[in-house]
Amino acid sequence: MELARQEAVTWRNRALLLFDRVAMPVAVCDVYGAVLLANPAMAAECGTTPGRLRGRDVLDLFRPREATQVERIAEALRLRHRSRYQVSVRWQAPGGVRRSGELTADPVSDTVQDTPALLVMLRVDAERAPSPAAPAGPARVTPMEARILALLAAGATTARAARETSLTTDGVTYYLRRLSSRWGASNRTELVARAYALGVLTPGVWPPEVADVSHARDAPDAGA
């Protein structure tokens, strides 16, 4: 029995590690839609950390386009149907960017008698390129991105940045990859250089700090 318990813990830890590394936004919710667990990709869509999403209603974070979709899913779950459910949603991403996509919810449980949890995945619609006529300005970053950039500029390792932000090392890596992809940076040195060039970090200041709090004006992040 003890061996079985240890094996279960081992597999749970492996599953959580994989969950953190998945690039697609994923969350586990209870049958009412309250978030139990979210990966860094899902938290990044809301401009926060996984820990701050716990207990939030997933349909408050991602607004359904049609209320009737939600009503049908609620009725199906009440009847313990175990189909895959899809909801078209809209939400406001960090920096005020309006996005749309689709939430897919799969009921999961150990047995058919148990009340299922919902494995929720978010597919983000392709973003349209910004208008060439749009006014230029400092790059927008989330509070967590700004904090990680400042730590990186100060020479912090991934492990130290994780401790300082209460993220996992995989969570920090996810944010760095996201920023690198957004800015076309090939390494961390270039990422920091671009942060200064784009007006995110204040030149000539030590320790490094965010140039303007309006760049990170979303809700403050908390530990995961």
C-alpha positions as CSV (number, residue, x, y, z in Angstrom):
1,M,0.0,0.0,0.0
2,E,2.8,2.4,0.9
3,L,4.6,1.6,-2.4
4,A,1.4,2.3,-4.3
5,R,1.0,5.6,-2.5
6,Q,4.6,6.6,-3.3
7,E,4.1,5.7,-7.0
8,A,0.9,7.8,-7.1
9,V,2.8,10.8,-5.6
10,T,5.6,10.4,-8.2
11,W,3.2,10.3,-11.1
12,R,1.3,13.3,-9.7
13,N,4.5,15.3,-9.5
14,R,5.4,14.3,-13.1
15,A,2.0,15.3,-14.3
16,L,2.2,18.7,-12.6
17,L,5.7,19.3,-14.1
18,L,4.3,18.5,-17.6
19,F,1.3,20.7,-16.8
20,D,3.5,23.7,-16.1
21,R,5.5,23.2,-19.3
22,V,2.6,22.9,-21.7
23,A,2.7,25.9,-24.0
24,M,-1.1,25.9,-24.5
25,P,-3.2,27.7,-21.8
26,V,-4.6,24.9,-19.6
27,A,-6.6,24.9,-16.3
28,V,-8.4,22.4,-14.1
29,C,-11.7,23.7,-12.8
30,D,-14.4,22.2,-10.5
31,V,-17.8,21.4,-12.0
32,Y,-19.0,24.9,-11.3
33,G,-16.1,26.5,-13.3
34,A,-13.9,27.7,-10.4
35,V,-10.2,27.3,-11.2
36,L,-8.4,24.7,-9.1
37,L,-5.1,24.8,-11.0
38,A,-3.7,26.8,-13.9
39,N,-0.5,26.6,-15.8
40,P,1.7,29.7,-16.5
41,A,0.4,30.0,-20.1
42,M,-3.2,30.3,-18.8
43,A,-2.1,32.8,-16.2
44,A,-0.2,34.9,-18.8
45,E,-3.4,35.4,-20.8
46,C,-4.8,37.1,-17.7
47,G,-1.6,39.0,-16.9
48,T,-1.1,37.3,-13.5
49,T,0.3,34.2,-11.9
50,P,-1.2,30.7,-11.6
51,G,-1.8,31.2,-7.8
52,R,-4.0,34.3,-8.3
53,L,-6.3,32.4,-10.6
54,R,-7.3,29.8,-8.0
55,G,-10.9,30.2,-7.1
56,R,-11.7,32.5,-10.0
57,D,-14.6,31.6,-12.3
58,V,-13.2,30.7,-15.7
59,L,-16.2,32.3,-17.4
60,D,-15.5,35.6,-15.6
61,L,-12.0,35.5,-17.0
62,F,-13.1,34.5,-20.5
63,R,-16.5,35.8,-21.4
64,P,-18.7,33.5,-23.5
65,R,-20.0,35.0,-26.8
66,E,-23.3,33.2,-26.4
67,A,-25.0,32.6,-23.0
68,T,-26.9,29.7,-24.5
69,Q,-23.7,27.7,-24.9
70,V,-23.1,27.8,-21.2
71,E,-26.6,26.9,-20.3
72,R,-26.4,23.8,-22.4
73,I,-23.2,22.7,-20.8
74,A,-24.5,23.3,-17.3
75,E,-27.5,21.1,-18.1
76,A,-25.3,18.4,-19.6
77,L,-23.1,18.4,-16.5
78,R,-26.1,18.2,-14.2
79,L,-27.2,15.1,-16.0
80,R,-23.6,13.7,-15.7
81,H,-23.0,13.7,-19.5
82,R,-19.3,13.3,-20.3
83,S,-18.9,14.9,-23.7
84,R,-16.4,17.5,-24.7
85,Y,-17.8,21.0,-24.4
86,Q,-16.7,24.0,-26.4
87,V,-17.4,27.7,-25.7
88,S,-16.5,30.7,-27.9
89,V,-15.0,33.4,-25.7
90,R,-13.6,36.9,-25.6
91,W,-11.3,38.5,-23.1
92,Q,-8.9,41.4,-22.6
93,A,-5.3,40.3,-22.5
94,P,-2.5,42.3,-20.8
95,G,-1.9,45.7,-22.3
96,G,-5.6,46.1,-23.2
97,V,-5.4,43.8,-26.2
98,R,-8.8,42.2,-27.0
99,R,-8.6,38.6,-27.9
100,S,-11.0,35.8,-28.9
101,G,-10.8,32.1,-28.9
102,E,-12.4,28.9,-27.8
103,L,-12.5,27.1,-24.4
104,T,-12.7,23.4,-24.5
105,A,-13.8,21.5,-21.4
106,D,-13.4,17.8,-20.8
107,P,-15.0,16.2,-17.7
108,V,-12.4,14.1,-15.9
109,S,-12.7,11.9,-12.8
110,D,-11.4,8.6,-11.3
111,T,-14.7,6.9,-11.7
112,V,-18.0,7.6,-13.5
113,Q,-19.7,7.9,-10.1
114,D,-17.4,10.7,-9.0
115,T,-18.3,14.4,-9.6
116,P,-16.0,15.3,-12.5
117,A,-13.5,18.1,-12.6
118,L,-13.1,20.0,-15.9
119,L,-9.9,20.0,-17.9
120,V,-10.1,23.4,-19.7
121,M,-7.9,24.3,-22.6
122,L,-7.9,27.7,-24.4
123,R,-7.3,28.0,-28.1
124,V,-6.4,31.6,-28.9
125,D,-7.5,33.0,-32.3
126,A,-4.7,34.4,-34.5
127,E,-4.1,38.0,-33.7
128,R,-4.4,40.6,-36.5
129,A,-1.3,42.7,-37.2
130,P,-1.5,46.2,-35.7
131,S,-2.4,49.0,-38.1
132,P,0.7,50.8,-39.5
133,A,-1.1,54.1,-38.6
134,A,-1.2,53.2,-34.9
135,P,0.8,55.6,-32.8
136,A,4.1,54.3,-31.6
137,G,4.9,54.2,-27.9
138,P,6.7,52.2,-25.2
139,A,6.1,48.5,-25.3
140,R,3.4,47.2,-23.0
141,V,4.3,44.5,-20.5
142,T,2.5,42.8,-17.7
143,P,3.5,43.4,-14.1
144,M,5.1,39.9,-14.0
145,E,7.0,40.4,-17.2
146,A,8.3,43.7,-16.0
147,R,9.5,42.2,-12.7
148,I,11.2,39.4,-14.5
149,L,12.9,41.7,-16.9
150,A,14.2,43.9,-14.1
151,L,15.6,40.8,-12.3
152,L,17.2,39.6,-15.5
153,A,18.8,43.0,-16.1
154,A,20.2,42.8,-12.5
155,G,21.9,39.4,-13.4
156,A,19.4,37.1,-11.7
157,T,19.4,33.4,-12.7
158,T,16.2,31.6,-13.6
159,A,16.2,30.0,-10.1
160,R,16.6,33.4,-8.3
161,A,13.9,35.0,-10.5
162,A,11.6,32.1,-9.6
163,R,12.2,32.7,-5.9
164,E,11.7,36.4,-6.2
165,T,8.4,36.1,-8.1
166,S,7.1,32.9,-6.4
167,L,6.9,31.2,-9.8
168,T,8.4,27.8,-10.7
169,T,11.5,27.9,-12.9
170,D,9.4,26.6,-15.7
171,G,7.0,29.5,-15.2
172,V,9.8,32.0,-15.4
173,T,11.1,30.3,-18.6
174,Y,7.7,30.5,-20.1
175,Y,7.5,34.3,-19.6
176,L,11.0,34.7,-21.0
177,R,10.1,32.6,-24.1
178,R,7.0,34.6,-24.5
179,L,8.9,37.9,-24.4
180,S,11.6,36.6,-26.7
181,S,9.1,35.6,-29.2
182,R,7.2,38.9,-29.0
183,W,10.4,41.0,-29.4
184,G,12.4,38.6,-31.7
185,A,15.2,38.3,-29.1
186,S,17.5,35.3,-29.6
187,N,19.0,35.3,-26.1
188,R,18.6,36.8,-22.6
189,T,21.2,39.5,-23.2
190,E,19.3,40.7,-26.3
191,L,16.0,40.5,-24.4
192,V,17.3,42.9,-21.7
193,A,18.8,45.2,-24.4
194,R,15.4,45.4,-26.1
195,A,13.7,46.1,-22.8
196,Y,15.8,49.2,-22.5
197,A,15.5,50.1,-26.2
198,L,11.7,49.8,-26.0
199,G,11.4,52.0,-23.0
200,V,10.4,49.3,-20.5
201,L,13.4,49.6,-18.2
202,T,15.0,52.9,-17.1
203,P,18.5,53.5,-18.6
204,G,21.3,54.5,-16.2
205,V,19.4,53.3,-13.0
206,W,20.7,50.6,-10.6
207,P,19.2,48.3,-9.6
208,P,17.2,48.1,-12.8
209,E,13.6,49.3,-12.6
210,V,10.6,49.6,-14.8
211,A,10.6,52.9,-16.7
212,D,6.9,53.7,-16.2
213,V,4.4,52.0,-13.9
214,S,1.8,52.4,-16.7
215,H,3.7,49.7,-18.6
216,A,2.6,47.3,-15.9
217,R,-0.8,48.8,-14.9
218,D,-2.7,45.5,-14.7
219,A,-3.6,44.0,-11.4
220,P,-0.6,43.2,-9.2
221,D,0.8,39.7,-9.4
222,A,1.0,37.4,-6.4
223,G,2.8,34.2,-5.7
224,A,1.8,31.0,-7.4
